[in-house]
Amino acid sequence: MKEIAQKFTELVLKIAEDPSALARFREDATGTMEGAGLTPAEQTVLASGERLGISRDKPEQVAKAAVKVGQAAT
């Protein structure tokens, strides 16, 4: 599960911190998630990002989202 959460967290942080990464994600979310090596469960959780309330200003939300990824993967 650590690896799952790690890839997910890395992508979420990259999207939150890098405007060009966010633009690429908005243009091709599926391709971006597959390119980052996310599993289908991770992709489902990230695709519902608005409901997760992920924000660059609140990094603790990334950890909460990563926990949801772990739960979805089991």
Contacts in CASP RR format, 6 or more apart in sequence:
PFRMAT RR
TARGET T0000
AUTHOR 0000-0000-0000
METHOD contacts of the structure
MODEL  1
MKEIAQKFTELVLKIAEDPSALARFREDATGTMEGAGLTPAEQTVLASGE
RLGISRDKPEQVAKAAVKVGQAAT
1 70 0 8 1.000
1 73 0 8 1.000
1 74 0 8 1.000
4 39 0 8 1.000
4 41 0 8 1.000
4 42 0 8 1.000
4 69 0 8 1.000
4 70 0 8 1.000
4 73 0 8 1.000
5 66 0 8 1.000
5 67 0 8 1.000
5 69 0 8 1.000
5 70 0 8 1.000
7 36 0 8 1.000
7 37 0 8 1.000
7 38 0 8 1.000
7 42 0 8 1.000
8 38 0 8 1.000
8 42 0 8 1.000
8 45 0 8 1.000
8 46 0 8 1.000
8 65 0 8 1.000
8 66 0 8 1.000
8 69 0 8 1.000
9 62 0 8 1.000
9 63 0 8 1.000
9 66 0 8 1.000
10 36 0 8 1.000
11 32 0 8 1.000
11 33 0 8 1.000
11 36 0 8 1.000
11 38 0 8 1.000
11 46 0 8 1.000
12 46 0 8 1.000
12 54 0 8 1.000
12 62 0 8 1.000
12 65 0 8 1.000
13 59 0 8 1.000
13 62 0 8 1.000
14 21 0 8 1.000
15 21 0 8 1.000
15 22 0 8 1.000
15 25 0 8 1.000
16 22 0 8 1.000
16 54 0 8 1.000
16 55 0 8 1.000
16 56 0 8 1.000
16 62 0 8 1.000
17 56 0 8 1.000
21 32 0 8 1.000
24 32 0 8 1.000
25 32 0 8 1.000
29 46 0 8 1.000
29 47 0 8 1.000
30 43 0 8 1.000
33 42 0 8 1.000
33 43 0 8 1.000
33 46 0 8 1.000
33 47 0 8 1.000
34 43 0 8 1.000
38 46 0 8 1.000
39 73 0 8 1.000
41 69 0 8 1.000
41 70 0 8 1.000
41 72 0 8 1.000
41 73 0 8 1.000
42 69 0 8 1.000
42 72 0 8 1.000
42 73 0 8 1.000
44 72 0 8 1.000
45 52 0 8 1.000
45 65 0 8 1.000
45 68 0 8 1.000
45 69 0 8 1.000
45 72 0 8 1.000
46 65 0 8 1.000
49 65 0 8 1.000
52 61 0 8 1.000
52 64 0 8 1.000
52 65 0 8 1.000
52 68 0 8 1.000
53 61 0 8 1.000
54 61 0 8 1.000
54 62 0 8 1.000
54 65 0 8 1.000
55 61 0 8 1.000
END
